[in-house]
């Protein structure tokens, strides 16, 4: 590959800082383009784009990618690649580079904050988390971080993954899904845009349980969420990642608390994400021409 890209284009989901744009300029023969939306007609310098930076909201299906015949690199300010047509990218020699872990700390802290808030301030009777059970569907880096904090607070923590896992004594333990769902507090850490529970599984969750959602997209169909939440008294707490695209009907559900923020987006996580974007760009260039981002 060459030592620079011909045209770097930045899609809306990146939310680039001035510092990121400054660092991109030496990597692009033309000034980097910042787009407010995907143009209805691809023309001008955008038509020559060979590198795209995109966020988790940006759709990069085959129809869009085919409009950029020079494209050879997609850098994601996201962990999930679900919105990129990976088959098209593979067939056309386009490298797709996500980043990992940049928002884990912010998400872990948001969930810990909500656990404490719901226990202490959601009802007139101020309660404690110690002795209560936290169930987690999924047990990646975020789930493990939440599990460590909840265990330190005295909670009994169980998690479910498709395959059983052995964990050391005194740490969160694997349990079947029905046991994890039947808990006082429940947090989902399942794959992006994946419905991992349906109406029958939702019925297992106690009617007064607090459910925390920070997944990319809901972990259940919206219709199932609406029907289930209407019949219970417990809260469902979401950030904008889980609540993205939520209908007005769902937003107005009793007990549904949508926070107008992205749990993963903090000052520090933005810096980590942009550093990851730059590092991946550097790695995509000719190894003999690598530079420090």
VODREN-712367 format. One record per residue: residue in three letters; x, y negated, z of N, C-alpha, C, O in turn. Coordinates in steps of 0.02 Angstrom, whole numbers, plus 50000, padded with zeros to 5 digits. Layout:
N
ALAXYZXYZXYZXYZ...
END
This chain:
293
UNK500425005950000500005000050000500444993850000501054994250011UNK500154988049988500524981749985500594978750054500324981250103UNK500974973350057501114970150122500544965550144500544963350201UNK500074963950100499494959850117498894962550080498954966350031UNK498304960650103497694961950065497574956050019497794950450032UNK497214957349964497044952049918496524947349948496584941249946UNK495994950349976495444946450006495164950150066494894955650058UNK495224947350125494904950050184494244946350194494214940250195UNK493704950250201493044947350213492794949650281492834955550299UNK492534944850320492314946150389491554945750392491264940550378UNK491234951250411490504951550413490244948850480490624948150528UNK489584947350483489314943850542489424947450609489514944150660UNK489414954050609489474957750671490144957250706490214959750761UNK490634954150674491294953550705491324947750754491704948050803UNK490934942550743490954936550785491684934250794491924934050850UNK492024932550741492754931150746492904924850785492564919750777UNK493414925150826493654919150861494114915350815494354917950764UNK494254909050833494724904950794495414908250794495774907850745UNK495604911350850496254914550854496294920550806496804921550774UNK495754924450802495754930050756495824927650684496214930450646UNK495464922450666495514919850597496224917550582496474918550527UNK496534914350631497224912050621497694917950609498144917450567UNK497584923450645498024929250638497884932950573498324936550549UNK497284932150546497124935650483497434932350422497584935650373UNK497534925750425497754922150366498384924950334498404925550272UNK498904926650371499504929350338499404936250307499824938650269UNK498844939550323498714946250298498294946150235498174951450206UNK498074940350212497634939850154497924934750105498084929150124UNK497974936750041498234932149990497794925949984498044920449976UNK497134927049988496664921449988496434920350060496494924850102UNK496174914450075495924913150142495374918150160494934919450118UNK495394921050219494874925750238494174922650234494074916850252UNK493694926550210493004924350204492614926450267492684932050290UNK492214921850293491764923550348491054922950322490844917550301UNK490684928450323490014928750295489484928450349489554931650401UNK488964924550338488394924350383487924930150370487544932250414UNK487944932750309487534938450289487824941350225488244938250193UNK487614947350208487834950250145487494946450088486884945950087UNK487874943750041487574939649988487124943649942487244949549929UNK486604940449917486144943749871486484945449805486294950249772UNK486974941549787487374942949726488114942449744488334937349771UNK488484947749731489194947849746489574944449690489584946949633UNK489894938849706490254935149655490844931449687490934931749748UNK491234928149646491794924149671492314928549705492414934349686UNK492644925649754493184929249787492934935349826493304940149835UNK492294935149849492034940949884492024947149839492114952749863UNK491924946149775491914951749729492584955349724492624961049702UNK493124951949745493784954949743494014957649811494594959449820UNK493554957749859493724960049926494024967049926493734971649898UNK494594967649957494884974349966494914976450039495104982050055UNK494734971850085494714973550156494114970150188494024964050182UNK493704974050223493124971450259493224972650333493454977950354UNK493044967650373492994968550445492244968150462491894963550440UNK492004972950501491284973450514491164975350586491604978150620UNK490554973850610490344975750677489844981350676489684983850622UNK489604983350735489154989150738488464987850708488104992550693UNK488284981450700487644979850670487674979650594487144980050561UNK488264979150565488324978150493488224984650455488574989550467UNK487744984550408487594990450368488074990750309488124986050269UNK488414996350302488884997350247488735003950213489125008750215UNK488135004050182487935009950144488265010150075488605005350056UNK488155015550040488475016449974488295010849926488715008749886UNK487665008549928487445003349881487854996949890488054993749841UNK487984995049952488384989049964489114990249947489434986149913UNK489384995849969490094997149957490244997549882490794995649861UNK489764999949843489875000449771489934993649737490174993149681UNK489704988349771489754981649743490464978749749490604973449722UNK490894982349784491584979949795492074985049768492354988949806UNK492184985149703492614990249672493334990149695493684995249690UNK493564984549722494264984149744494354986249817494914986449842UNK493804987749850493834989249922494274995249936494195000549905UNK494724994449985495145000050005495195000750081495505005450105UNK494884996150118494954996450191494334993450225494104988150206UNK494074997050276493544994450318493784994950391493905000350416UNK493844989150423494034988950493493424987450536493084982350525UNK493274991750582492664991050623492824988150691493264990550727UNK492444982950709492464980550777491934984450815491454981650842UNK492034990850817491544995450846491865002350852492355003950818UNK491565006350895491775013350901491395017750853491675022350824UNK490755016350845490325020550803490435018950729490515013150709UNK490435024150687490475023350614489815025050581489785026050520UNK489275025450620488635027750594488355023350539487965025750497UNK488535016950537488235012550487488675011850424488545007750381UNK489195016050420489615016150361489495022750325489465028050356UNK489415022450259489355028550220490045031650213490425029950168UNK490205036250258490865039150260491005043650200491575044250178UNK490485046750173490575050850113490795046650054491255048450018UNK490465040850046490665036349992491385033950002491785033949956UNK491535031950063492205029550078492725034750062493255033250034UNK492595040950082493075046350069493175047549995493735048449971UNK492615047549958492665048949886493035043449849493345044849797UNK493015037349875493325031749839493965029249872494215023849857UNK494235033249916494885031649945494885025549991495385022149996UNK494315024250024494265018550069494405020850141494065025350166UNK494895017950172495055019550242494565016150288494415010250281UNK494295019850337493835017150387494165017850455494315023350477UNK494265012150489494625012150553494195009050608494135002950611UNK493905013150653493555010450711494055008850766494645010450760UNK493805005850820494215004850880493865008150939493265009250937UNK494245009750990493955013551045494135010451112494675007751121UNK493655010851158493795009051227493785001751245493844999951303UNK493704997351195493764990151209493224987551256493344982951294UNK492624990551253492074988051294491894992451352491374991451385UNK492304997551366492125002351419492054999051487491585000351524UNK492544994851504492544991851571491924987551582491594987951634UNK491754983451532491164979151539490524983151547490094981351587UNK490474988651510489874992851516489834996251583489314996551614UNK490404998951606490435002151672490224997251726489824998951770UNK490494991151723490334986151775489604984151772489294983051824UNK489324983551712488614981751705488174987151738487704985551774UNK488334993451725487924998851753487994998951829487494999751865UNK488614998151854488714998051927488324992151958488024992852011UNK488354986451924487984980551948487234982051952486904980252001UNK486964985151900486254986551898486044991751950485504991151979UNK486474996651962486315001552014486234998052081485764999252118UNK486704993552097486674989952160486074985252163485724984852214UNK485954981652108485394976952107484724980552116484294978252153UNK484644986152081484014989752084483904992652153483344992952177UNK484444994952186484374997752253484224992352304483824993352350UNK484564986652298484544981552350483994976352341483724973752390UNK483824974952278483394969052267482764970352225482354965852217UNK482684976452198482114977652154481464978252193480924976952165UNK481504980052256480894980652297481014976952363481594975652381UNK480474975252399480564971852463480974975952514481324973152556UNK480934982652507481324986852552482024987752524482124991252474UNK482504984452555483194984752531483484991652546483544993652604UNK483664995352494483905002052502484655002652491484994997652477UNK484905008552498485615010052486485675015252431485215019252420UNK486235015152398486375020252347486645026652378486545032152351UNK486995026052434487285031852467486745037052482486225035452510UNK486875043252462486395048652473485895049552417485535054552416UNK485865044852370485415045452313485765049052256486385049552256UNK485385051552209485685055352154485685051252090485175048052073UNK486245051252055486305048151989486395053651938486845057851943UNK485975053651887486045058251831486295054451770486095048851758UNK486745057651733487005054551672486945059451614487155065151619UNK486645057051560486605061051498487185058851454487165053451425UNK487695063051449488315061151416488855059751467488705057151521UNK489475061351450490005060651500490665059051466491165062551475UNK490655053651427491275051251396491635046651444491555047051504UNK492045042151416492435037651458492005033151502492165032251561UNK491455030551474491025026151514490675030251568490655028151626UNK490405036051550490075040151600490545042151656490345042251715UNK491155043851639491635045751691491805039851736491875040651797UNK491855033751707491985027851748491415026451795491525024951854UNK490805026851769490215025851812490195031151866490035029651924UNK490355037351848490345042751896490825041651954490665043152011UNK491415038951938491905037651992491645032452041491705033252102UNK491345027052013491085021752058490505024352099490465023152159UNK490035027952066489455030452102489655035352156489365035452211UNK490145039552142490385044352192490685040652251490575042452309UNK491075035352236491385031452290490855027952333490975026652392UNK490275026652304489725023452341489305028552379488815026752412UNK489505034952375489145040052413488575043452376488195047052407UNK488515042252311487975045352273488165052452253488755054152246UNK487665056552245487745063252217487665062552142487135060752118UNK488195063952104488195062552033488205069051992488645073352002UNK487725069751948487705075451902487675072851831487415067351818UNK487945076651785487935074551714487775080451670487855086251690UNK487535078851610487395084151561487745082651496487725077051471UNK488075087651469488355087651402488125094151368487935098851403UNK488145094351301487905100451268488245106851291487935112151294UNK488895106351309489245112151335489425111051409489615105551427UNK489355116151450489535115351521490275113551529490695115551489UNK490415109651582491105107651597491265109251670490845108451714UNK491875111451681492115112351749492435105851773492835102851737UNK492255103651833492555097551861492795099051932492525103551965UNK493285095351957493545096652025493015095352078492555091352068UNK493075098752134492625097752190492645090452212493165087352213UNK492055087852230492015080952253491955075852198491955069852212UNK491905078152136491805073752078491145075352045490845080452062UNK490905071151999490275072751965490285079851936490805082051911UNK489725083151939489695090151915489205090851858488715087151853UNK489335095651814488885097051758488255100551785488285104351832UNK487695098951752487055102151770486625102651707486735098851659UNK486155107251706485695107651649485305101151642485225097351690UNK485055099851582484725093551568484135092251614484035086751638UNK483735097451627483135096251669483325094051739482955090151770UNK483885096451765484105094351831484365087151830484245083351877UNK484715085351777484985078551772484425073451765484455067951793UNK483905075251728483345070551717482945069551781482645064251790UNK482925074451825482515074051886482905070651942483025073651995UNK483105064351931483535060851978483235054051998482765051651967UNK483545051052050483315044452073483515038952023483125034352010UNK484115039551997484385034851948484645038851889484935044251898UNK484535036251829484725039951769485045035151719484765029851705UNK485635036951694485985032751646486155036851584486405042451589UNK486025034051525486165037551462486825035251432486945029251426UNK487235040051413487885038751381487945043351320488475046251307UNK487405043851283487355048451227487605045151162487705039151160UNK487705049151108487965046451045487525040951016486925040651028UNK487835036550976487475030950946486905033350902486965038050863UNK486345029850909485755030750866485515038050867485275040550816UNK485585041450923485405048450928484855049350981484945047551039UNK484285052150960483745053351007483865060051042483755065451014UNK484105059651104484305065751139483755068451185483815073951211UNK483225064451195482655066851234482015064951197481975059951162UNK481515069151206480855068051176480325067551230480495067251289UNK479685067351211479145066551260479145071651316479015069951374UNK479305077951300479295083151352479845082151403479745083051463UNK480435080251380480995078951426480855072751469481025072551528UNK480555067651439480405061551477479925062851535479955059351586UNK479495067751527479025069251581479375071951643479095071751698UNK479985074451635480365077151692480615071451737480695072451798UNK480735065651709481015060051747480495057751798479925056351780UNK480675057151862480195054951913479885048151894480235043951866UNK479255047251909478905041051889479195034651919479095029251892UNK479555035251975479845029352007480605028751997480915024452027UNK480895033151955481615032951944481815026751904481425024151864UNK482425024351916482705018751878483125021651821483565025751833UNK482985019451760483325022051701483735016451669483455011151655UNK484375017651658484825012651630485035014651559485265020251548UNK484945010051511485105011451441485595006351414485445000451410UNK486195008651397486695004351365486965007551302487495005751277UNK486605012551276486805016051215486715011551154486345006551157UNK487045013251099486905009951036486265012851008486255018450982UNK485725009051013485075011650995484775015651052485135017951097UNK484125016451051483785020251104483965027651101484055030351047UNK484005030951159484135038151158483495042251151483495048351158UNK482945038851138482305042151124481945037951072482105032051062UNK481455040851039481055036950991480675031451028480465032351085UNK480595025650996480255020151029479535022051048479295020151101UNK479205025651004478515027751019478485031951083478025031251123UNK478985036251092479015040351153479145036051214478855037051267UNK479595031151206479745026551261479115022751283478975022251343UNK478735020151235478135016251250477625020451288477365018451340UNK477475026351261476975030651293477185032751363476785032851410UNK477825034451371478085036751436478095031051487477865032051544UNK478345025251468478425019751516477745017051539477685014551595UNK477245017351496476575014951515476275019051572475825016751607UNK476525025151582476225029651631476645030251695476535034751735UNK477125025651704477565026251763477665019551798477455014351772UNK477975019651856478085013551895478815011551897478965005751914UNK479275016051881479985014551884480215009851829479865008851779UNK480805007051839481075002251791481495005751737481795010951749UNK481495002651679481965004251626482364997951612482084992851592UNK483014998251622483454992451613483884993451551484224998551545UNK483854988651505484224989151442484654983051432484494977551455UNK485214983951396485574978151368485394977551295484974981451271UNK485694972851260485494971651190485734977151143485474977851087UNK486234981051163486434986751121485854991751117485664993751062UNK485594993751174485044998451175484404995251149483994998551117UNK484314988751163483694985351144483694982251076483204978951057UNK484224983351036484254980450969483684983050926483604989150918UNK483284978550898482734980550855482104982750891481634985150860UNK482094982050957481514984050996480914979750977480974973650970UNK480344982850968479734979250947479474974951004479654975951062UNK479034970250987478724965951037478314970151086478284968651146UNK477984975351061477584979751104478024982951158477844983051217UNK478594985551137479044988751185479344983651234479404985051294UNK479514977751209479814972651252479334970451308479554968351361UNK478684971051296478194968751345477954974251391477484973151430UNK478264980151388478064985651431478164983851505478674980951523UNK477684985451548477794984451620478404988451643478484994251625UNK478824985251682479414988751709480004988951663480534991451682UNK479934986551601480504986451556480874979751564480574974451557UNK481514980151578481924974251592482494973951540482984977451545UNK482404969551491482904968851438483354962951454483124957251457UNK483994964251463484474958951477484734956151411484944959851367UNK484724949551405484944946351343485704945751340485984940351336UNK486024951451342486754951751338486964958651314486574963451318UNK487574959051290487874965451272488324967451330488804963951346UNK488174973051362488554975051421489304975351407489704973651450UNK489484977551348490184978551331490544971951315491154971751314UNK490164966651303490484960451280490664955951338490244952751368UNK491304955751354491584951351404492164947451372492364949051316UNK492414942551407492984938751381493574943451367493914942851316UNK493674948151413494234952751406494114957751350494584959451312UNK493494960151343493364965151291493414962151221493614965551174UNK493234955751215493324952351150494054952151131494234953451073UNK494484950551179495204950451164495454957451144495844958151097UNK495224962551180495434969451164495184971451095495544974651057UNK494564969651080494274971551015494654968250958494804971550908UNK494794961850965495144958350911495864960850904496124961150849UNK496174962550960496854965450956496824972150921497284973750882UNK496304976050933496234982450899496114981650824496394985350784UNK495704976750806495594975350734496244973650699496394976150645UNK496634969250731497274967150701497764972850697498104973750646UNK497814976850749498274982450749498104987450694498544990050661UNK497454988650684497254993250630497404990450561497604994050516UNK497304983850553497484980750490498224981450475498414983150419UNK498634980250525499354980750516499534987950496499954988950452UNK499224992750529499374999750514499155001750444499435006350414UNK498654998150417498424999750350498884997050295498844999250238UNK499304992350313499774989550265500384994250257500464999050295UNK500804992750208501394996750196501814997150259501994991950287UNK501995003250283502375003850345503024999850344503244997450396UNK503324999050286503944995250281503844987850289504324984050297UNK503204985650287503064978450292502654976950355502354971650361UNK502644981650404502254980450463502494974550503503094973050505UNK502024971250534502194965450576501794965950640501294969550643UNK502004962650691501624962550754501014958150746501084952450724UNK500404960550762499804956550752499764950550798499284946750795
END
